[in-house]
Amino acid sequence: MKKMLAAFMATALIVGSLVGCGSSTKKETTAATAASGETTAESTAAVEGGTLKLSVTTGDGSTSDDKIPTPWYNRIMATNLMFRALFIADSDLTNPQPDLAESVEISEDSLVYTITMKEGLKWSDGEALTAEDVKWSIETALKAATVNSIYTSAFKNISDIAVDGNKITLTLSTPYAAMLDVLAQFAILPKHSLENADPLTMEADAFWTNPVTSGMYALDELNVGNYFTLKLNENYEGTAPKIKSIICYFVSDYITAAQAGNADYVFGNAADLVEALQGMPNYTTHEVDVLFYKYFLFNMKGIDGNENEAMQNIEVRKALIEAIDRATLATLYPTANVLNSGVPNSHEAYNGFEYAFDAEKAKADIAASGYDMSRTLKICYYNNDQTSIDLINTVVYYLEQAGLTVEATLSNDGTTDLFTTRAYDIGFKGKSAFSIDEWYTEYMSTDALFANVFGGTTEFDELVAELFKATDAEKRNEVLKQLQEKEQEAVYKVPAFTVGTYVFTSDKVILPEGVTFCNPLYMCDLDFANWEIAQ
């Protein structure tokens, strides 16, 4: 009923209906069936070498079609094949094993990590890949403007980095429980190519039009606006992959790419994408256990002093959330679970608090808050898939029922518009999280992006630091409950729900036995060297 209501409201606002429908002929796997060795091809006959087709979407503003995406923000299949980390994780993004590193020793107090690099490592241009590249990469990530917060949250605890030959020693000021897991995600970049780049604008540097890489593949050709191709990296010291070439198309949406036969690997969680791909008999569905948040973000004030007066009153923020039925919004997604903090409601640390939907009370509370009803409330969002458009139009409907004048803007560059331009009151965004911890890193005063909308508040810093240090489950749950209380009191951002994520592989892909997919915006061991392309 609620899904019908959301769809009805979206249609009433002249929004297109969801694309596609499920098909009884679809093939579907879960982590269990993938682990059993099931392949995705109807035939196991492989083409010698073969070309894998990938796609990079430019529809959400996360990248542009004139360069290779930086792996320091989101790690996707193409960049995972080009850039390596010291370690590589399993499908749970834990249990890291050596990659660029050969071994690691951790002191009993968990403050000193001594990492030995493999001998003879080289970049794709033939230059030696050394511990100095690791040191430079970590130090530069702490200065970078566009970087995943899991890196800065971990690396700010490093008080000293020492290099001695092929050994690098990281000395921490305080224990950080997930340090190895984070190092298994952090791509090492070439110091000799980027040391003169400005960390604040490094993702736009010319380097990304012809990057030097460390992985199985190197750039072959970049055709601006259309695609880039990858070739085998002749300086890669590991087992050469069976797939000899890759073409990666820049696309506005994955559905069109799949229909055109230009995507052998696709991931996402929007209803239109999931229903469309599940309805195509040449794709296999892999459901992935991912913590993917969809949430509302209030533009309050930046560390630059630019304050949005309209959102300063917490009673206004509470009333706006009270006006939105998040449970109905959740029905727009194939799998979604409403939540009320960074901690899922099913988690043992969940504190039981709920943001209640009450349209009449919200209307009265907005009026009582002193909010200027003559101004236009502005919403900014960046995903251009039909599900997101339907959702935002439904949000507009709810807020208009509360007596507000509302304007929603689809951004072509979500990062810039949310965190730099900031010409909005409510932002709606997604976060594919490494863990619950990553939700809370956004509250930290050191987060370069969110300090621009939360004003660089330090009120969460101490508790978040305690969460990072906690290795005992009881202590960790205690800290999570305290963090929930603090975020629910502050109402800086409010989660709508978590959504299920799906990976789709075409019938051209033959997976090796035992492959289990992980969060597609992170790096894990997919045994890619043994992937093959079918006839």
Secondary structure, DSSP 4 states (H G I P E B T S, - for coil): -HHHHHHHHHHHTT-PPPP----TT-EEE-HHHHHTT--S-S---EESS-EEEEEEE-TTSS--TTSPPPTTT---HHHHTT---SEEB-TTS-S-EESSEEEEEE-TTS-EEEEEEPTT-B-TTSPBP-HHHHHHHHHHHTT-SS--HHHHHHHTTEEEEEEETTEEEEEESS--TTHHHHHTT-----HHHHTTS-GGGGGGSGGGGS----SSEEEEEEETTTEEEEEE-TT--SPPPS--EEEEEEES-HHHHHHTT--SEEEE--HHHHHHHHT-TTEEEEEE--EEEEEEEE--B-TTS-B-GGG--HHHHHHHHHTS-HHHHHTTSSSEEE-SSSS-TTSTT---------HHHHHHHHHHTT--TTSEEEEEE---SHHHHHHHHHHHHHHHHTT-EEEEEE-S-HHHIIIII---SEEEEEEEESSHHHHHHTTSTT-TTTHHHH-S--TTHHHHHHHHH--SHHHHHHHHHHHHHHHHHH-SEEEEEEE-EEEEEETTEEPPTT-----TTS-B---GGG-EEE-
